[in-house]
Amino acid sequence: MVREKDVCWEYGDKLDGNKVRCKFCLRVLNGGISRLKHHLSRLPSKGVNPCSKVRDDVTDRVRAIIAAKDDIREIPVAKKPKLGETSSPGSILPNKPLLFVETSSPVAKGFPALNQIDNFSSSSDEENAEESIALFFFENKLDFSVARSSSYQQMIEAIGKCGSGFSGPSAETLKTKWLERIKSKVNLGLKDTDNEWVRTGCTIIADTWTDNKSRAMVNFLVSSPSRTFFHKSVDVSSYYKNIKSLADLFDSVIQEIGPESVVQIIVDGALSYSGVANHILQNYGTIFISPCASHCVNLILEDFCKIDWVNRCIVQAQTITRFIYNSTSLLEFMKKFTAGQDVLRTGITKAVSSFLSLQALFKQRSKLKLMVNSAEYSVNSACVNKQQSISCASILDDNEFWRAVEECIAISEPFLRILREVADGKPAIGFIYELMTKAKESIRTYYIMDESKCKTFLDIVDKSWHNQLHTSLHSAGAFLNPCIQYNPEVKFLAAIKEDFFNVLEKLLPTPELRQNITNQILLFQRATGMFGCNLAKEARDTVSPGEWWEQYGDSTPVLQKAAIRILSQVCSTPTFDKQWSAFQQIHSEKRNKIDKDSLNDLVYINYNLKLGRPRSKSFDLDPIQLDDIDMTSEWVEEIETPSPTQWLDRFGSYDVSDLNTRQFSTAFFGANDFGL
């Protein structure tokens, strides 16, 4: 059939009954290749759900194909004259164009000299609209990722419904009327949150950062199971070393939220909060102070990168990526071998970017080897007689390099998994202890034959886990988590029980509140009553721990209330846009004359709109990875460094044909996790 020859069939599988399955999202579409094209193009108003996983380069290609096809349809086919008939210019009606109606493009309107050139080509209304939008982005230096926001497409569709002649709001209207209206709508969306706090409690997050003017800012966020929202931002530059002033600031935030609702306060460690923590612990007996799990795990990954052989591996990998990404022709050549896939990933931190990029590079290793050994590569102008090309080819053909990459991936992946679990605003306090234990166990398993390397990595993990991250609240969360408590292979240490009892004493400070608590703990541990019913057993591993207690903990009301409050808390600050603070973006030179209240309203709206996005369950959206490659990173930017040295270390012989060559056993809470 003719349809089978369509170039877009490489993106879909033909099924029976005129159906096609998208190779990116696996959605089955009715209507064949035409529906698939509109699905991949992500164009609105086509009656087809847009693909959420298609690559941008594929979308651009499919849109070009659709546009070309539409242009052909718009050009009328000249009617073949009958024998003996002749046509003359005078027989053509002057008010009917031969092929198209000339329209001036938005660029031509801004640059009249371009009108003469523009008249040689036709632009459809859709092309003019896209060109106008592109000009708006370019003129105002907007990041291209703005086009991925949900409000962007909503804006386009809303304008389209208004028809021609619609005028957008003025700068003054945006600053006054719409700033106030949208702030009110954001507030309305948060009004029911405090009702949830009565049951679950909440976590105050103090996210500290410093801008390029050396101002110290603290963003206060409040998190509960349903959502995390931005409370306010405070400039503490004038008193960031004054313990009393900082303590007063935290006091005011606690009072604004309500001390009875606050379970814990998470600080990220950017400022010295030891004095503030002591003040809070002394004045608020039921509030806990915890470090940011994301921050602590990132410090572990940073220390991994400092190990000599790991650092050498990263430097050599960067030699490859810098060489490829600094040549347009070479980058396009590489993507022919990798089917359009990049070998770089930008993470939320420098260390995360390094290990994600090693993963991306490792997945394409065989195709990269084919590339450098191909005849086309040897004659490519970007490669001929260049030292970087020789070094790149040498590294790609070095099996010891790939063994080191595989080793880096195996060691870092358990900690990247922890970041993914705690980064998306989920109540993860019942899992952080188990996740860290499993990560440590994976190191022991991987280096079962190399005690020296095992000790090197475990010492780094233990330094962060014992000295910074681990708190009694984490132990209590593990003890109360049903999927851990009822795991027959888990043996809780006395230290975990002791932490759990200490947490209960803080949450239940009087004998009256603790009445019958021992019996309630035993009912839970022994899975008696509702705890042992089939529904409760089946839900242990499928329902969040806090919801599990809410459903099946009625026979232990005091313990149930405490368990829900503990297990409903997050472990870290949100990780969206960590490289660019919303406050710093908004408080730019363009807005340095804006009044303080409007500035604060802008920050409040911006943060909460981002935090209010639905948490995606799609496996292709990685919460620790940013959308675009950072072209200013050391993985891309050329730097003056000597040629990478040859490998000095030699690794044991094992199969590196697949990332899952090493199987990690189930981790348990053991004495090694406490250094006992």
HELIX and SHEET records of a PDB file:
HELIX    1   1 VAL A    2  LYS A    5  5                                   4    
HELIX    2   2 VAL A    7  TYR A   11  5                                   5    
HELIX    3   3 ILE A   33  SER A   41  1                                   9    
HELIX    4   4 ASP A   56  GLU A   74  1                                  19    
HELIX    5   5 PRO A   89  SER A   91  5                                   3    
HELIX    6   6 PRO A  106  GLY A  110  1                                   5    
HELIX    7   7 PRO A  112  LEU A  114  5                                   3    
HELIX    8   8 ASN A  115  ASP A  118  1                                   4    
HELIX    9   9 ASP A  125  GLU A  139  1                                  15    
HELIX   10  10 PHE A  144  ARG A  148  5                                   5    
HELIX   11  11 SER A  150  CYS A  162  1                                  13    
HELIX   12  12 ALA A  171  THR A  173  1                                   3    
HELIX   13  13 LEU A  174  TRP A  178  3                                   5    
HELIX   14  14 LEU A  179  LEU A  190  1                                  12    
HELIX   15  15 THR A  193  THR A  200  1                                   8    
HELIX   16  16 ILE A  243  ILE A  257  1                                  15    
HELIX   17  17 SER A  274  ASN A  283  1                                  10    
HELIX   18  18 ALA A  293  LYS A  306  1                                  14    
HELIX   19  19 ASP A  308  TYR A  325  1                                  18    
HELIX   20  20 THR A  328  PHE A  337  1                                  10    
HELIX   21  21 LYS A  350  LYS A  363  1                                  14    
HELIX   22  22 ARG A  365  VAL A  372  1                                   8    
HELIX   23  23 ALA A  375  VAL A  379  1                                   5    
HELIX   24  24 GLN A  387  LEU A  396  1                                  10    
HELIX   25  25 ASN A  399  ALA A  423  1                                  25    
HELIX   26  26 ILE A  432  TYR A  446  1                                  15    
HELIX   27  27 GLU A  451  SER A  464  1                                  14    
HELIX   28  28 TRP A  465  LEU A  469  3                                   5    
HELIX   29  29 SER A  472  LEU A  480  1                                   9    
HELIX   30  30 PRO A  482  GLN A  485  1                                   4    
HELIX   31  31 ALA A  494  LEU A  507  1                                  14    
HELIX   32  32 ILE A  517  GLN A  525  1                                   9    
HELIX   33  33 GLY A  529  GLY A  532  5                                   4    
HELIX   34  34 ASN A  534  ALA A  539  1                                   6    
HELIX   35  35 PRO A  545  TYR A  552  1                                   8    
HELIX   36  36 PRO A  557  LEU A  567  1                                  11    
HELIX   37  37 ALA A  582  ILE A  586  1                                   5    
HELIX   38  38 GLU A  589  ARG A  591  5                                   3    
HELIX   39  39 LYS A  596  LEU A  611  1                                  16    
HELIX   40  40 ALA A  671  PHE A  674  5                                   4    
SHEET    1   A 3 GLY A  12  LEU A  15  0                                        
SHEET    2   A 3 LYS A  19  CYS A  22 -1                                        
SHEET    3   A 3 VAL A  28  ASN A  30 -1                                        
SHEET    1   B 5 ARG A 227  ASP A 235  0                                        
SHEET    2   B 5 ALA A 216  SER A 224 -1                                        
SHEET    3   B 5 CYS A 202  THR A 210 -1                                        
SHEET    4   B 5 VAL A 262  VAL A 267  1                                        
SHEET    5   B 5 PHE A 288  PRO A 291  1                                        
END                                                                             
